[in-house]
Every structure is written in C-alpha cells, then in structure tokens.
Amino acid sequence: MTSVREGRGRPSVRDEPGRPSAPLLHVVRPGALTTVQDAGRPGWAHLGVGRAGVLDAPAARLANRLAGNRPGAALLETTVTGCAVRPDRTVVAVVGGAGCRVSVDGRPVAWGAPVRVPAGAVLDVGPAVSGVRGYLAFAGGLEPEPVLGSRSADLLSGLGPTPLREGDTLPLGEPAGEPPRSEGPAPWPGAPTELVLPLHLGPRHAWFTAAALRTLTTAAYRVSPHSNRIGLRTEGPALERARDGELPSEGMVLGAIQVPPDGLPVVFLNDHPTTGGYPVVGVVPETALAVAAQAVPGTRVRFVRA
C-alpha cells in the first residue's frame, strides 16, 4: 500500500485573476484535515485516477438534502477536530456526520439541522464527540473548479482542491430555493461500537494459509490510529502467507482488503491506489464501507463471510 501524509499541499482555492466574482466561504480554522468532497470521480481507474469523494456517503447526502442541495453537491468533510468558516453572504448550513458542538459567533446552534449563518458570522464546528468525520453542507453547495467532473480532493493523487488552510476561500453556489421544511429530527446514524465488515474472499486468498483465513474471519481486530482516507488499517493477529514473493501490480478496487508484509489487513477506502502488488485476500462491498468512516481508533473490527 502506498503511503501518503494527509494534510500536505497547496491551499485549496485562491482568488484568480479573471475569475467571476462569487460569494465566498473564508476558512478561519481548518482543523486537522478538512477537504472539499462530493460524490467523487468514478470511471477513471483505467487511467490511474481513483474515485475519491465522501467517505460517509449517507451522512453527506442527508446533510445536502437538509440544506436543499442535490445529493452529490460539494461540501466539507472534517476529520476529528472540526473547523471554523465565515461566509461573506448569509447562508443556510447543515453540520452532520460525526456528533459535535456547533456555534455561530459563539452562540450554540443545532447540530444535524439547517442553521442560518449571517454574512460575516463564524460557523464553528467543534471536535467530534462521537465518530470521526463531519460534513458541512451549505445551501447552493461549494463550487471550486472541478477536475475530471468532480470537486473532490484526492489525497493520494493530489487531484482536486487541496486540504484547507487558514485564510483559504471557497466559492459558494447559488441556492436552488428554500431548504425543505423539517418534519422532525433527521435519522443520523451513530458511530459504531463494533465494525462488522462482510467480505468476499479473493482474488488472492490462496496466497494465505487455511489458518490465516480462519484467523481473518474469527479474530477480533481493532481500527488503527494510522487509518486515513486511503485505507482503514487494522491492529491484531498477522495473516500467515502460504507463498512468498509479491505480485506484479494489478488493479485495486474500493473495499479491497490488501495484506502488506506485516500481515495486517488494510481495507481500501475512497483515496486508495488503483494498482498494487500486495495480495488482496478479500473485498468488502461498497455498501458496507460508509460506517467505517466513523469508526474511531480502537473500535473492534470483525470480518465475516458475506
């Protein structure tokens, strides 16, 4: 698995000569890692370009819906420590995903529901009290320049807007209308206390001993603090190889469980490399991966046969 240090790179968006004037979102506090994400850029893996996009798609879609946006509108994805931003026009915002305290100019406001943020006011999203990744949707969405049809930041390839830094600005889109009227509390899922991941064995499970395959589906692993948008790393018993050597690089898919030389499974997430030479013992279906985005380090992980 290729390693990358998250949070490096140039500012996400800067004013450009000749760029049409647009309402802006100013970054006051970027947090540990805050990126622009949308539904991603699928369909380019044959050219070596990964998908990227939001890790917790259901949470991002719900935040966008509550803000009156289309499901795949660009929004902010925070990591653990939240962020703070200041719009230069009045905007409706929704903070969801990881649970946290939210305030506007120091005044507590609702988490998980539409909030009016006046022009020039600071929307502060506090550290996560449950889960890992928060989502900030703004009515009209965010509109940095798209790359290959997506505004998502890809931390492995460097495509799209780079992680936010203090002083960056992001263009705000025009709202399509008023946000939908609330009919009660939104159904935000909580952070998992245990992560149960279904897996389909293969394509390289024969590279591991029968004992290793039993270990994979019976042992208790835990989420490693070294996990990131590229992959969910695990801590636990190493998987014993049945054969030595490495593969020629071959295609990697979202949800692939790659096993590097240390023997500890890594579940590939949205910013994963499109090729790799370590064997893939199994694949987790995409539909089961969203909950992994909110699994804090130390969360118990179980792999079960699908």
MARDREN-910117 format. One line per 8 residues: number of its first residue (from 1); for each residue x, y, z of N, C-alpha, C. Coordinates in nm, 3 decimals. Example, Ala and Ser with C-alpha at 12.3 -4.5 7.8 and 13.67 -1.06 7.14 Angstrom:
<atoms>
1> 1.319/-0.569/0.780/1.230/-0.450/0.780/1.320/-0.330/0.780 | 1.285/-0.225/0.708/1.367/-0.106/0.714/1.290/0.003/0.787
</atoms>
This chain:
<atoms>
1> 0.085/-0.120/0.000/0.000/0.000/0.000/0.088/0.123/0.000 | 0.063/0.213/-0.088/0.140/0.336/-0.095/0.103/0.425/0.021 | 0.204/0.486/0.083/0.179/0.573/0.197/0.174/0.718/0.152 | 0.095/0.797/0.222/0.088/0.940/0.195/0.060/1.011/0.325 | 0.120/1.128/0.339/0.094/1.207/0.459/-0.021/1.300/0.429 | -0.132/1.283/0.502/-0.250/1.365/0.479/-0.224/1.507/0.529 | -0.293/1.602/0.465/-0.289/1.739/0.510/-0.184/1.824/0.444 | -0.100/1.766/0.354/0.000/1.845/0.286/-0.056/1.901/0.156
9> 0.011/2.000/0.104/-0.028/2.051/-0.027/-0.052/2.199/-0.025 | -0.079/2.254/-0.142/-0.104/2.396/-0.156/-0.244/2.429/-0.108 | -0.273/2.558/-0.087/-0.408/2.595/-0.046/-0.511/2.544/-0.144 | -0.631/2.518/-0.093/-0.735/2.458/-0.176/-0.783/2.551/-0.286 | -0.810/2.675/-0.255/-0.860/2.770/-0.353/-0.805/2.908/-0.321 | -0.761/2.979/-0.423/-0.718/3.116/-0.408/-0.789/3.200/-0.513 | -0.799/3.329/-0.486/-0.858/3.417/-0.585/-0.773/3.414/-0.711 | -0.835/3.407/-0.827/-0.764/3.401/-0.954/-0.805/3.519/-1.041
17> -0.706/3.581/-1.108/-0.740/3.691/-1.198/-0.839/3.646/-1.304 | -0.941/3.725/-1.325/-1.040/3.694/-1.428/-1.149/3.602/-1.382 | -1.138/3.547/-1.261/-1.243/3.459/-1.210/-1.366/3.543/-1.174 | -1.485/3.502/-1.219/-1.606/3.578/-1.187/-1.623/3.591/-1.035 | -1.668/3.709/-0.996/-1.691/3.732/-0.854/-1.803/3.640/-0.806 | -1.784/3.580/-0.689/-1.885/3.490/-0.632/-1.880/3.504/-0.482 | -1.991/3.479/-0.412/-1.986/3.477/-0.266/-1.884/3.375/-0.220 | -1.812/3.407/-0.114/-1.702/3.323/-0.070/-1.723/3.271/0.072
25> -1.666/3.155/0.096/-1.658/3.099/0.229/-1.512/3.109/0.271 | -1.485/3.181/0.381/-1.349/3.204/0.429/-1.315/3.103/0.538 | -1.196/3.043/0.529/-1.153/2.944/0.627/-1.085/3.016/0.743 | -1.145/3.006/0.861/-1.092/3.067/0.982/-1.004/2.968/1.057 | -1.052/2.847/1.070/-0.977/2.739/1.136/-0.994/2.613/1.053 | -0.887/2.562/0.991/-0.904/2.448/0.900/-0.922/2.313/0.969 | -0.883/2.302/1.096/-0.890/2.172/1.162/-0.777/2.082/1.117 | -0.776/1.960/1.171/-0.668/1.866/1.142/-0.664/1.828/0.995
33> -0.778/1.802/0.938/-0.788/1.770/0.796/-0.931/1.796/0.750 | -0.949/1.903/0.672/-1.079/1.935/0.614/-1.062/1.944/0.465 | -1.146/1.871/0.392/-1.136/1.869/0.247/-1.272/1.895/0.183 | -1.269/1.941/0.059/-1.390/1.951/-0.022/-1.416/1.814/-0.082 | -1.539/1.766/-0.072/-1.575/1.637/-0.129/-1.713/1.644/-0.193 | -1.735/1.559/-0.292/-1.868/1.538/-0.348/-1.883/1.388/-0.371 | -1.959/1.347/-0.470/-1.980/1.204/-0.493/-1.859/1.136/-0.555 | -1.754/1.212/-0.587/-1.632/1.152/-0.639/-1.626/1.149/-0.791
41> -1.520/1.086/-0.842/-1.499/1.078/-0.987/-1.480/0.933/-1.031 | -1.585/0.851/-1.023/-1.573/0.712/-1.068/-1.555/0.704/-1.219 | -1.500/0.593/-1.264/-1.489/0.569/-1.407/-1.354/0.602/-1.469 | -1.256/0.642/-1.386/-1.125/0.680/-1.439/-1.013/0.587/-1.391 | -1.047/0.477/-1.326/-0.943/0.390/-1.269/-0.852/0.333/-1.378 | -0.905/0.312/-1.499/-0.822/0.257/-1.607/-0.712/0.354/-1.649 | -0.726/0.481/-1.608/-0.623/0.581/-1.635/-0.542/0.613/-1.509 | -0.563/0.534/-1.403/-0.487/0.554/-1.281/-0.543/0.660/-1.188
49> -0.667/0.702/-1.212/-0.730/0.805/-1.130/-0.834/0.740/-1.040 | -0.820/0.758/-0.910/-0.912/0.698/-0.815/-1.043/0.773/-0.804 | -1.129/0.720/-0.721/-1.264/0.774/-0.709/-1.272/0.896/-0.618 | -1.203/0.893/-0.503/-1.215/0.998/-0.401/-1.361/1.011/-0.359 | -1.406/1.131/-0.320/-1.544/1.151/-0.277/-1.563/1.127/-0.128 | -1.682/1.159/-0.078/-1.713/1.148/0.064/-1.698/1.004/0.112 | -1.643/0.988/0.233/-1.631/0.854/0.290/-1.763/0.804/0.347 | -1.837/0.892/0.412/-1.967/0.855/0.469/-2.075/0.913/0.378
57> -2.103/0.841/0.270/-2.197/0.893/0.170/-2.337/0.916/0.226 | -2.394/0.827/0.308/-2.529/0.854/0.361/-2.534/0.983/0.443 | -2.432/1.009/0.526/-2.430/1.132/0.605/-2.419/1.255/0.516 | -2.335/1.248/0.413/-2.319/1.362/0.322/-2.447/1.389/0.244 | -2.513/1.283/0.199/-2.638/1.302/0.126/-2.745/1.365/0.214 | -2.752/1.321/0.340/-2.852/1.376/0.432/-2.822/1.523/0.460 | -2.696/1.558/0.482/-2.661/1.697/0.504/-2.700/1.783/0.385 | -2.674/1.734/0.265/-2.712/1.809/0.145/-2.863/1.821/0.132
65> -2.935/1.715/0.161/-3.081/1.721/0.150/-3.138/1.825/0.244 | -3.088/1.826/0.368/-3.138/1.922/0.466/-3.103/2.066/0.428 | -2.995/2.082/0.351/-2.956/2.216/0.306/-3.027/2.257/0.177 | -3.107/2.165/0.120/-3.178/2.196/-0.004/-3.095/2.174/-0.128 | -2.987/2.095/-0.118/-2.899/2.069/-0.232/-2.930/1.934/-0.296 | -2.878/1.916/-0.417/-2.880/1.784/-0.478/-2.789/1.691/-0.397 | -2.808/1.558/-0.405/-2.734/1.467/-0.317/-2.583/1.475/-0.332 | -2.534/1.501/-0.454/-2.389/1.499/-0.476/-2.323/1.634/-0.474
73> -2.388/1.737/-0.421/-2.328/1.870/-0.415/-2.201/1.867/-0.330 | -2.106/1.953/-0.367/-1.979/1.958/-0.293/-2.001/2.021/-0.155 | -1.935/1.964/-0.056/-1.945/2.009/0.082/-1.811/1.988/0.149 | -1.799/2.020/0.277/-1.675/1.999/0.350/-1.683/1.871/0.432 | -1.573/1.795/0.431/-1.558/1.677/0.517/-1.448/1.709/0.618 | -1.483/1.707/0.747/-1.385/1.733/0.853/-1.338/1.601/0.914 | -1.225/1.609/0.986/-1.169/1.489/1.048/-1.137/1.519/1.194 | -1.215/1.466/1.285/-1.195/1.467/1.430/-1.207/1.605/1.493
81> -1.131/1.704/1.446/-1.122/1.832/1.518/-1.214/1.940/1.465 | -1.295/1.912/1.363/-1.387/2.011/1.309/-1.315/2.123/1.235 | -1.380/2.238/1.222/-1.323/2.353/1.154/-1.409/2.475/1.184 | -1.367/2.591/1.137/-1.447/2.713/1.150/-1.437/2.791/1.020 | -1.552/2.841/0.973/-1.557/2.913/0.846/-1.645/3.037/0.862 | -1.627/3.132/0.770/-1.705/3.257/0.773/-1.754/3.289/0.632 | -1.885/3.285/0.606/-1.936/3.321/0.474/-1.947/3.472/0.460 | -1.928/3.524/0.339/-1.946/3.668/0.321/-2.085/3.702/0.268
89> -2.175/3.601/0.268/-2.317/3.626/0.247/-2.394/3.537/0.344 | -2.515/3.573/0.376/-2.598/3.489/0.463/-2.625/3.357/0.392 | -2.608/3.247/0.464/-2.623/3.116/0.403/-2.683/3.019/0.506 | -2.759/2.924/0.456/-2.810/2.814/0.540/-2.708/2.701/0.536 | -2.670/2.652/0.653/-2.571/2.546/0.663/-2.625/2.431/0.747 | -2.573/2.313/0.722/-2.607/2.194/0.800/-2.478/2.123/0.838 | -2.463/2.094/0.966/-2.348/2.018/1.016/-2.398/1.882/1.060 | -2.345/1.776/1.002/-2.387/1.640/1.037/-2.270/1.545/1.035
97> -2.299/1.415/1.033/-2.193/1.315/1.039/-2.150/1.291/1.182 | -2.023/1.313/1.213/-1.973/1.297/1.349/-2.041/1.397/1.442 | -2.086/1.350/1.557/-2.150/1.439/1.653/-2.052/1.541/1.710 | -2.097/1.664/1.729/-2.009/1.769/1.779/-2.093/1.889/1.824 | -2.027/1.985/1.891/-2.091/2.111/1.925/-2.076/2.206/1.807 | -2.180/2.285/1.783/-2.179/2.381/1.672/-2.220/2.517/1.727 | -2.152/2.622/1.681/-2.188/2.756/1.724/-2.175/2.855/1.609 | -2.249/2.965/1.619/-2.239/3.076/1.525/-2.205/3.200/1.606
105> -2.086/3.254/1.581/-2.036/3.368/1.660/-2.044/3.340/1.809 | -2.011/3.216/1.847/-2.007/3.178/1.988/-2.140/3.136/2.047 | -2.247/3.147/1.972/-2.379/3.110/2.022/-2.412/2.967/1.978 | -2.443/2.877/2.071/-2.473/2.738/2.033/-2.593/2.731/1.937 | -2.580/2.647/1.835/-2.688/2.624/1.740/-2.703/2.474/1.719 | -2.804/2.436/1.646/-2.836/2.294/1.630/-2.734/2.220/1.545 | -2.701/2.100/1.590/-2.627/2.005/1.507/-2.729/1.920/1.432 | -2.699/1.886/1.306/-2.784/1.795/1.231/-2.911/1.856/1.177
113> -2.920/1.989/1.172/-3.039/2.058/1.123/-2.996/2.187/1.055 | -3.080/2.241/0.965/-3.044/2.366/0.897/-3.029/2.482/0.995 | -2.924/2.560/0.976/-2.893/2.675/1.061/-2.863/2.795/0.971 | -2.919/2.909/1.005/-2.891/3.032/0.929/-2.764/3.097/0.982 | -2.667/3.117/0.893/-2.541/3.180/0.930/-2.535/3.317/0.863 | -2.544/3.427/0.938/-2.541/3.560/0.877/-2.408/3.590/0.809 | -2.411/3.679/0.712/-2.288/3.722/0.645/-2.189/3.773/0.747 | -2.065/3.726/0.740/-1.960/3.770/0.830/-1.954/3.698/0.963
121> -2.052/3.612/0.993/-2.050/3.537/1.118/-1.962/3.413/1.104 | -1.907/3.367/1.216/-1.820/3.248/1.215/-1.900/3.126/1.257 | -1.906/3.029/1.168/-1.965/2.899/1.197/-1.854/2.809/1.248 | -1.862/2.769/1.373/-1.757/2.688/1.435/-1.808/2.548/1.461 | -1.741/2.451/1.403/-1.773/2.309/1.420/-1.669/2.251/1.514 | -1.712/2.211/1.633/-1.618/2.166/1.735/-1.566/2.025/1.712 | -1.476/1.980/1.799/-1.421/1.844/1.788/-1.531/1.738/1.799 | -1.511/1.627/1.731/-1.609/1.519/1.733/-1.619/1.459/1.873
129> -1.741/1.442/1.919/-1.764/1.372/2.046/-1.807/1.228/2.020 | -1.844/1.198/1.897/-1.870/1.061/1.853/-1.841/1.057/1.704 | -1.783/0.947/1.658/-1.748/0.939/1.516/-1.618/1.011/1.485 | -1.588/1.019/1.356/-1.461/1.075/1.310/-1.480/1.188/1.210 | -1.573/1.170/1.114/-1.583/1.265/1.003/-1.716/1.338/1.004 | -1.704/1.471/1.001/-1.822/1.557/0.996/-1.843/1.611/0.856 | -1.966/1.653/0.827/-2.000/1.707/0.696/-2.070/1.841/0.712 | -2.018/1.943/0.641/-2.075/2.077/0.641/-2.129/2.106/0.502
137> -2.261/2.110/0.492/-2.327/2.142/0.365/-2.377/2.285/0.372 | -2.365/2.357/0.261/-2.412/2.495/0.250/-2.512/2.504/0.136 | -2.623/2.573/0.160/-2.725/2.586/0.055/-2.661/2.644/-0.071 | -2.675/2.572/-0.181/-2.610/2.610/-0.306/-2.481/2.534/-0.331 | -2.428/2.468/-0.227/-2.306/2.389/-0.241/-2.182/2.475/-0.253 | -2.067/2.407/-0.258/-1.939/2.472/-0.281/-1.899/2.453/-0.426 | -1.833/2.553/-0.484/-1.805/2.548/-0.627/-1.660/2.580/-0.664 | -1.562/2.508/-0.604/-1.427/2.519/-0.658/-1.423/2.457/-0.797
145> -1.316/2.483/-0.871/-1.307/2.434/-1.009/-1.309/2.281/-1.010 | -1.397/2.219/-1.089/-1.398/2.071/-1.095/-1.279/2.017/-1.173 | -1.238/1.897/-1.139/-1.132/1.824/-1.210/-1.187/1.689/-1.250 | -1.191/1.660/-1.379/-1.248/1.536/-1.431/-1.390/1.514/-1.378 | -1.466/1.623/-1.376/-1.607/1.614/-1.343/-1.639/1.611/-1.195 | -1.540/1.630/-1.109/-1.564/1.625/-0.965/-1.486/1.735/-0.894 | -1.543/1.782/-0.783/-1.476/1.880/-0.698/-1.409/1.815/-0.577 | -1.400/1.684/-0.575/-1.344/1.613/-0.461/-1.193/1.625/-0.455
153> -1.142/1.636/-0.333/-0.998/1.628/-0.309/-0.958/1.481/-0.301 | -0.854/1.443/-0.375/-0.798/1.309/-0.371/-0.660/1.322/-0.308 | -0.644/1.274/-0.185/-0.519/1.295/-0.112/-0.404/1.211/-0.164 | -0.432/1.102/-0.236/-0.325/1.019/-0.288/-0.270/1.076/-0.418 | -0.359/1.112/-0.510/-0.313/1.162/-0.640/-0.286/1.312/-0.640 | -0.347/1.385/-0.546/-0.333/1.531/-0.546/-0.431/1.602/-0.636 | -0.524/1.529/-0.697/-0.624/1.593/-0.782/-0.728/1.666/-0.697 | -0.787/1.770/-0.754/-0.892/1.844/-0.687/-0.836/1.942/-0.585
161> -0.925/2.010/-0.511/-0.880/2.108/-0.412/-0.793/2.040/-0.305 | -0.689/2.109/-0.264/-0.604/2.054/-0.158/-0.668/2.079/-0.022 | -0.624/2.008/0.084/-0.681/2.028/0.217/-0.679/2.175/0.258 | -0.781/2.217/0.329/-0.796/2.358/0.363/-0.687/2.406/0.458 | -0.650/2.534/0.439/-0.560/2.602/0.531/-0.622/2.734/0.572 | -0.578/2.784/0.684/-0.628/2.912/0.731/-0.609/3.020/0.625 | -0.714/3.097/0.599/-0.708/3.203/0.502/-0.755/3.164/0.363 | -0.776/3.035/0.337/-0.830/2.992/0.207/-0.972/3.043/0.190
169> -1.015/3.051/0.065/-1.153/3.085/0.034/-1.210/2.984/-0.064 | -1.340/2.963/-0.053/-1.411/2.871/-0.142/-1.534/2.941/-0.197 | -1.560/2.934/-0.328/-1.680/2.996/-0.383/-1.806/2.920/-0.343 | -1.910/2.994/-0.306/-2.039/2.938/-0.272/-2.131/2.941/-0.394 | -2.208/2.833/-0.414/-2.306/2.831/-0.521/-2.435/2.900/-0.481 | -2.519/2.922/-0.578/-2.648/2.987/-0.554/-2.751/2.883/-0.509 | -2.820/2.909/-0.399/-2.923/2.813/-0.355/-3.032/2.795/-0.459 | -3.083/2.673/-0.470/-3.190/2.644/-0.565/-3.325/2.691/-0.513
177> -3.334/2.716/-0.384/-3.460/2.757/-0.320/-3.446/2.740/-0.172 | -3.557/2.748/-0.101/-3.555/2.731/0.043/-3.529/2.584/0.078 | -3.451/2.558/0.186/-3.434/2.419/0.230/-3.568/2.356/0.262 | -3.582/2.225/0.246/-3.709/2.158/0.276/-3.749/2.178/0.421 | -3.878/2.186/0.446/-3.927/2.203/0.582/-3.903/2.076/0.664 | -3.853/2.095/0.784/-3.823/1.981/0.870/-3.952/1.914/0.918 | -3.951/1.780/0.918/-4.064/1.704/0.969/-4.024/1.626/1.095 | -3.926/1.677/1.165/-3.878/1.610/1.286/-3.729/1.585/1.278
185> -3.669/1.526/1.382/-3.526/1.501/1.383/-3.482/1.413/1.266 | -3.370/1.447/1.206/-3.318/1.368/1.095/-3.256/1.238/1.147 | -3.261/1.130/1.069/-3.213/0.999/1.115/-3.062/0.984/1.099 | -2.983/1.059/1.177/-2.838/1.046/1.169/-2.793/0.919/1.238 | -2.715/0.833/1.172/-2.664/0.712/1.239/-2.553/0.749/1.337 | -2.538/0.670/1.442/-2.432/0.693/1.539/-2.302/0.625/1.497 | -2.195/0.658/1.567/-2.066/0.593/1.540/-2.073/0.448/1.586 | -2.010/0.356/1.514/-2.019/0.214/1.552/-1.938/0.183/1.677
193> -1.992/0.100/1.764/-1.916/0.049/1.877/-1.839/-0.076/1.836 | -1.884/-0.140/1.729/-1.814/-0.253/1.668/-1.837/-0.244/1.518 | -1.731/-0.268/1.442/-1.737/-0.260/1.297/-1.740/-0.401/1.241 | -1.855/-0.440/1.185/-1.870/-0.574/1.127/-1.868/-0.558/0.975 | -1.764/-0.612/0.912/-1.744/-0.593/0.769/-1.761/-0.726/0.695 | -1.864/-0.737/0.610/-1.878/-0.858/0.529/-1.768/-0.863/0.424 | -1.722/-0.981/0.389/-1.617/-0.991/0.288/-1.644/-1.108/0.194 | -1.603/-1.086/0.071/-1.599/-1.192/-0.030/-1.452/-1.230/-0.046
201> -1.417/-1.356/-0.025/-1.278/-1.397/-0.038/-1.230/-1.382/-0.183 | -1.102/-1.354/-0.197/-1.041/-1.345/-0.329/-1.009/-1.202/-0.367 | -0.933/-1.181/-0.473/-0.890/-1.284/-0.567/-0.764/-1.361/-0.527 | -0.694/-1.320/-0.419/-0.566/-1.382/-0.387/-0.567/-1.451/-0.251 | -0.683/-1.506/-0.210/-0.688/-1.572/-0.080/-0.603/-1.699/-0.076 | -0.574/-1.756/-0.194/-0.490/-1.877/-0.198/-0.345/-1.847/-0.160 | -0.310/-1.720/-0.153/-0.175/-1.683/-0.110/-0.161/-1.693/0.042 | -0.269/-1.727/0.113/-0.266/-1.733/0.259/-0.301/-1.874/0.305
209> -0.250/-1.910/0.422/-0.277/-2.044/0.475/-0.423/-2.056/0.519 | -0.468/-2.180/0.532/-0.604/-2.204/0.581/-0.620/-2.146/0.722 | -0.514/-2.155/0.802/-0.520/-2.099/0.937/-0.536/-1.947/0.933 | -0.469/-1.882/0.838/-0.480/-1.737/0.824/-0.622/-1.696/0.787 | -0.686/-1.773/0.698/-0.823/-1.741/0.658/-0.919/-1.760/0.775 | -0.894/-1.860/0.859/-0.976/-1.876/0.979/-0.955/-1.759/1.074 | -0.830/-1.718/1.087/-0.799/-1.604/1.174/-0.871/-1.479/1.126 | -0.868/-1.456/0.996/-0.931/-1.336/0.939/-1.078/-1.327/0.976
217> -1.148/-1.439/0.976/-1.293/-1.438/0.998/-1.334/-1.472/1.140 | -1.237/-1.494/1.230/-1.273/-1.526/1.368/-1.207/-1.434/1.470 | -1.093/-1.375/1.434/-1.020/-1.292/1.531/-1.083/-1.153/1.543 | -1.055/-1.089/1.656/-1.101/-0.952/1.678/-0.987/-0.857/1.644 | -1.006/-0.777/1.541/-0.911/-0.671/1.505/-0.961/-0.540/1.564 | -0.876/-0.438/1.558/-0.916/-0.304/1.601/-0.870/-0.202/1.498 | -0.943/-0.091/1.492/-0.907/0.016/1.399/-0.779/0.082/1.446 | -0.682/0.091/1.357/-0.554/0.153/1.390/-0.564/0.305/1.381
225> -0.492/0.378/1.468/-0.489/0.524/1.457/-0.420/0.573/1.331 | -0.354/0.483/1.258/-0.288/0.520/1.133/-0.382/0.512/1.012 | -0.508/0.484/1.037/-0.606/0.482/0.927/-0.624/0.622/0.870 | -0.663/0.628/0.743/-0.688/0.757/0.679/-0.786/0.737/0.563 | -0.797/0.837/0.476/-0.890/0.827/0.364/-0.845/0.722/0.261 | -0.721/0.683/0.265/-0.671/0.582/0.172/-0.714/0.443/0.217 | -0.700/0.417/0.345/-0.737/0.284/0.392/-0.760/0.278/0.541 | -0.847/0.188/0.583/-0.869/0.158/0.724/-0.769/0.051/0.763
233> -0.669/0.091/0.841/-0.568/-0.003/0.886/-0.615/-0.074/1.013 | -0.567/-0.195/1.034/-0.611/-0.272/1.150/-0.493/-0.310/1.238 | -0.525/-0.338/1.364/-0.431/-0.395/1.460/-0.486/-0.528/1.505 | -0.401/-0.629/1.515/-0.446/-0.762/1.555/-0.349/-0.867/1.506 | -0.395/-0.992/1.497/-0.306/-1.101/1.454/-0.271/-1.090/1.305 | -0.144/-1.113/1.276/-0.099/-1.108/1.136/-0.146/-1.234/1.062 | -0.172/-1.218/0.933/-0.213/-1.329/0.848/-0.090/-1.396/0.786 | -0.082/-1.528/0.803/0.033/-1.604/0.755/0.019/-1.632/0.605
241> 0.127/-1.606/0.533/0.127/-1.630/0.389/0.157/-1.777/0.359 | 0.093/-1.830/0.253/0.119/-1.966/0.207/0.228/-1.968/0.101 | 0.259/-1.853/0.045/0.363/-1.845/-0.057/0.437/-1.713/-0.043 | 0.564/-1.716/-0.082/0.648/-1.598/-0.071/0.640/-1.517/-0.200 | 0.713/-1.404/-0.198/0.719/-1.321/-0.318/0.603/-1.224/-0.323 | 0.605/-1.141/-0.424/0.499/-1.043/-0.444/0.444/-1.054/-0.585 | 0.326/-0.998/-0.603/0.259/-0.999/-0.732/0.310/-0.886/-0.820 | 0.301/-0.901/-0.952/0.309/-0.781/-1.035/0.190/-0.692/-0.999
249> 0.206/-0.562/-1.013/0.096/-0.472/-0.978/-0.028/-0.509/-1.058 | -0.144/-0.509/-0.988/-0.271/-0.537/-1.053/-0.375/-0.440/-0.999 | -0.488/-0.436/-1.065/-0.591/-0.339/-1.030/-0.644/-0.358/-0.889 | -0.672/-0.245/-0.822/-0.728/-0.245/-0.689/-0.865/-0.178/-0.692 | -0.959/-0.230/-0.615/-1.094/-0.176/-0.613/-1.127/-0.122/-0.474 | -1.228/-0.037/-0.467/-1.279/0.012/-0.340/-1.324/-0.106/-0.255 | -1.280/-0.111/-0.130/-1.316/-0.220/-0.040/-1.221/-0.338/-0.041 | -1.119/-0.335/-0.129/-1.021/-0.444/-0.131/-0.949/-0.453/0.003
257> -0.929/-0.576/0.053/-0.855/-0.598/0.177/-0.715/-0.643/0.137 | -0.624/-0.548/0.134/-0.487/-0.577/0.094/-0.406/-0.614/0.219 | -0.313/-0.707/0.202/-0.231/-0.752/0.315/-0.084/-0.722/0.284 | -0.028/-0.616/0.342/0.113/-0.583/0.322/0.204/-0.680/0.398 | 0.337/-0.663/0.390/0.428/-0.760/0.452/0.411/-0.779/0.602 | 0.355/-0.681/0.675/0.336/-0.701/0.819/0.220/-0.795/0.851 | 0.143/-0.834/0.748/0.035/-0.931/0.767/-0.094/-0.874/0.820 | -0.103/-0.742/0.841/-0.223/-0.681/0.898/-0.314/-0.626/0.788
265> -0.439/-0.670/0.783/-0.529/-0.630/0.674/-0.551/-0.478/0.670 | -0.557/-0.426/0.548/-0.589/-0.285/0.523/-0.708/-0.282/0.428 | -0.817/-0.218/0.470/-0.936/-0.207/0.386/-0.927/-0.077/0.306 | -0.920/-0.087/0.175/-0.903/0.031/0.092/-1.031/0.116/0.090 | -1.014/0.245/0.115/-1.124/0.341/0.111/-1.110/0.431/-0.012 | -1.179/0.542/-0.014/-1.201/0.618/-0.138/-1.076/0.671/-0.205 | -0.970/0.702/-0.131/-0.849/0.756/-0.193/-0.744/0.648/-0.219 | -0.786/0.524/-0.228/-0.692/0.412/-0.245/-0.620/0.418/-0.380
273> -0.501/0.356/-0.388/-0.433/0.347/-0.519/-0.510/0.257/-0.613 | -0.497/0.280/-0.741/-0.571/0.200/-0.839/-0.498/0.071/-0.876 | -0.370/0.060/-0.838/-0.295/-0.065/-0.859/-0.214/-0.093/-0.735 | -0.169/-0.219/-0.721/-0.086/-0.256/-0.608/-0.031/-0.396/-0.625 | 0.077/-0.425/-0.553/0.143/-0.553/-0.567/0.129/-0.646/-0.448 | 0.066/-0.601/-0.339/0.041/-0.690/-0.226/-0.089/-0.766/-0.250 | -0.097/-0.890/-0.203/-0.216/-0.972/-0.233/-0.342/-0.920/-0.164 | -0.454/-0.933/-0.233/-0.585/-0.895/-0.181/-0.656/-1.023/-0.138
281> -0.677/-1.037/-0.006/-0.736/-1.159/0.048/-0.887/-1.161/0.032 | -0.949/-1.045/0.018/-1.094/-1.036/0.003/-1.137/-0.895/-0.026 | -1.266/-0.878/-0.046/-1.322/-0.747/-0.079/-1.447/-0.723/0.006 | -1.456/-0.604/0.065/-1.574/-0.562/0.140/-1.665/-0.486/0.045 | -1.795/-0.520/0.035/-1.886/-0.448/-0.055/-1.892/-0.299/-0.020 | -1.904/-0.217/-0.123/-1.908/-0.072/-0.103/-2.017/-0.030/-0.006 | -2.131/-0.096/-0.009/-2.243/-0.057/0.077/-2.211/-0.071/0.226 | -2.108/-0.150/0.259/-2.073/-0.171/0.399/-1.963/-0.078/0.447
289> -1.912/0.008/0.360/-1.794/0.087/0.394/-1.826/0.219/0.463 | -1.945/0.273/0.443/-1.975/0.406/0.498/-1.955/0.410/0.649 | -1.996/0.306/0.719/-1.984/0.305/0.865/-1.839/0.307/0.908 | -1.748/0.258/0.822/-1.605/0.259/0.855/-1.553/0.401/0.867 | -1.617/0.496/0.799/-1.573/0.636/0.803/-1.586/0.695/0.942 | -1.674/0.638/1.026/-1.699/0.694/1.159/-1.640/0.608/1.271 | -1.563/0.506/1.237/-1.506/0.417/1.339/-1.379/0.478/1.397 | -1.383/0.511/1.524/-1.268/0.575/1.589/-1.158/0.472/1.613
297> -1.032/0.517/1.625/-0.925/0.422/1.657/-0.958/0.342/1.782 | -0.928/0.213/1.776/-0.959/0.123/1.887/-1.090/0.051/1.873 | -1.175/0.092/1.778/-1.302/0.024/1.756/-1.274/-0.121/1.713 | -1.347/-0.213/1.772/-1.335/-0.355/1.736/-1.382/-0.376/1.592 | -1.307/-0.458/1.517/-1.340/-0.489/1.377/-1.353/-0.640/1.364 | -1.463/-0.685/1.304/-1.480/-0.828/1.271/-1.509/-0.841/1.123 | -1.437/-0.933/1.058/-1.464/-0.967/0.919/-1.549/-1.095/0.916 | -1.659/-1.091/0.844/-1.747/-1.207/0.835/-1.770/-1.241/0.688
305> -1.780/-1.369/0.659/-1.804/-1.411/0.520/-1.940/-1.362/0.472 | -1.941/-1.300/0.357/-2.066/-1.248/0.300/-2.148/-1.361/0.239
</atoms>
